[in-house]
Amino acid sequence: MSNSRPSRRRRALAAVALAVLAAPAALAGADAPRAIHVRYDDLNLDSDAGTQALYRRLARAATRVCELEGLRDLASLHRAEVCYRDALHGAVVAVHNERLSALYRAREPNSAS
């Protein structure tokens, strides 16, 4: 498959990652679920560089969706951390790529996937 012209399945999976990230935002106490579109049709997930780039994008999106930065009280921080873990895990599962899943397991040793 060429990287310049992504398949329909690959484009659909990018949208799935977005939907999975949106759902856990409620756990962080947001009034309405937030979503961030995470694109990866420009990445080659058959390479370490592409897989690592997608992981970074998903982690940044989960941080933003779950409003993890700048929290001061422990209850809010705990909710945001749970949201982050759930969002990142859900996005990795939704992409359904073994290389990404392996990277996630290596970086999140307490993960269940």
Buried (B, 14 or more C-beta within 10 A) or exposed (E): EEBEEBEEEBEEBBEBBBBBBBBBBBBBBBEEBBBBEBBBEEBBBEEEEBBBBBBEBBBEBBBBBBBBEEBEEEEBBEBBBBBBBBBBBBBBBBBEBEBBBEBBBEEBEEBEE
